[in-house]
Amino acid sequence: MRMHPRVIAPVFSGERNVFTLVDSWYMKWPYLRFVLSLGFHAIGQVRRDTALYDIPVRSGKRGRPRQYGDKFTPDVVASLPEHR
């Protein structure tokens, strides 16, 4: 049975540890931002071919701002702290 987090959020409003288990297709920032704003945790896989970028640094130059920062390499990702 599939349920949208907005539908089940009132049922778990007083709970502290609510987890959502999703497929890799859902593990994108819009979904994660919404689930985290409800106070839920998200469990899922990120696709292997998903490109990871740092937050862009504002250059102070004229023109359109950068949409992506530097691309994360496997070495950089391995050195990042893991949050559970």
SULFENNOR-V522866 format. One line per field, one symbol per residue. ss: DSSP state (A for helix, B for strand, O for the rest). phi: phi as a letter, one per 30 degrees, with the letter a starting at -180 (. if undefined). Layout:
BEGIN
ss->???
phi->???
END
This chain:
BEGIN
ss->OOOOAAAAOOOOOOOOOOBBBBOOOOOOAAAAAAAAAOOOBBBBOOOOOOOOBOOOOOOOOOOOOOOOOOBOOAAAAAAOOOOO
phi->.cbdeddceddcdcdccccccbdddddbeeddddddddidccbaccedcddcbdddcddiddjddddbcdddcedddddddccb
END
